[in-house]
């Protein structure tokens, strides 16, 4: 793994504009937008400080490094880039002059994550209820086949389109494992926190089971399916059996439009659901029973 002497990364990059540009280019070519945002969360950054809709990935990388420089946290950044999840061989090739460094352990990652959460809590007075409310307003879980390059890139494309619509998409495969959780528990955890769920169902894969779980747990779930494809006829009637499920078919060049239509449907469904639940539960009404 790579690095330089402790506490010297900041001076190395701040004194050299060319090295900063190399770092920006490395981030742009090595990571997706979601991955850069994930690294930012681990550093305790507020996404609004460096990210806005419709910016290019290079612009995002540039704004991100500006925040890294302002907060002098190059060391923490390189620790994260050396972790198993984020390490890329190009890191060694791009910054060969920096030499070896101690790899980032899971304990280091946990410490950084806790530090970022605690700083965010101090700065925004974020409590658990507020955090959950934000998830339920912004987070969208994206599920689908993810074990081939083409399939995974399709999920990333869907995520980018959701970001353009103002959401915060989560691809389950890119989320860190939690040792005490089964795979199904991990998916359910993110599904429960999400505003709604999008499942790409053009090919048979594990999302068949996820789609069943989401439908029966009454999560608001939009299914995207490329025309003349499908993962299983066993779920062909779900749209008719579950009001919380709707299928959106798309042609090769219409996936972006299908994502937009899915989001519009989900929002309309949620508005109706909220009205019905507020009318049903008396303690939700101002004059109701508490």
C-alpha positions, 0 to 999 in steps of 0.5 A: 500500500502507499503513503508518506510520513505521518502528517506530511500529506497536507504539505505535499499537496497544498504546496503543489497544484499539479499534485492536487490536479492528479488527485482530482483526476484520480478521483474522477476516473477511479470512483463513481459519484456515489463512491465519492459521496460515500468517502465524503460521509466517512470524512464527516463532510456535509454533502452540500459543501461540495456537491450540487445537482447537474455538476460533472464528476470532475467538478465534483472531484474538484470541489471535494478536494477543495474541502479536503484542503480547507480542513487539512484532512489529506491523511484521513482521505488517503487512509480511506483510499487505502481501505479494501473497499476503495483501494485502486491499483492506480493509486500506487501508479499515480502517487508512486513517490509517496511510498508505503503506508499502514493499510486502513483497518476496519477499526480505523474506518469505524473511528472515522465514521464515528468522528464524521457522525459526531461532527455532523451532530454537533454542527446540525444538531442531528438526532436519530429522529431527524436522521430517519426523517431525512432518509425517508425524504431523500434516500432511494434504495436501488436493487437489481442484478449487480454481478456483471459490469453491464448490469452494475453500470445500469444500476449506477446510471439509475442512481445518477438519474435519481440524484439529478431528481434530488434523491440520495440513491443507495446501491446495496452492493456498495454498502459496507457489510455489518457482521451481525446482519444476514443479507436479507436483514441488511437489505431490509434495513436500507429498504425500511429507511428509504423513501421508495425502492427501485428494482431493475428486473430485466434479468434473473438474479437475487432481486427476484427474492428482494422484490418479493420481500419488498412487495409483501412488506408493503414498501413503495416499489417501482420495477424497471424492466427493459422491453421483451425481457424479465426475470420471472413470470412467477412475479408477473401478477405482483403489480395487480396484487400489490398496490405498492408495486408498479412496473415501468417498461423501457426501451434501450434509450428510455431508461432515464424517462422510466426512472423519472416516471417511477419517481413521479408515481412513487411520490403520488403514491406516498402522498395518498398513503400519508393522507390515508394513514393520517386520517386512519390513526387518531393520534396523528390528528391535532385533536385526536387521542394521544 
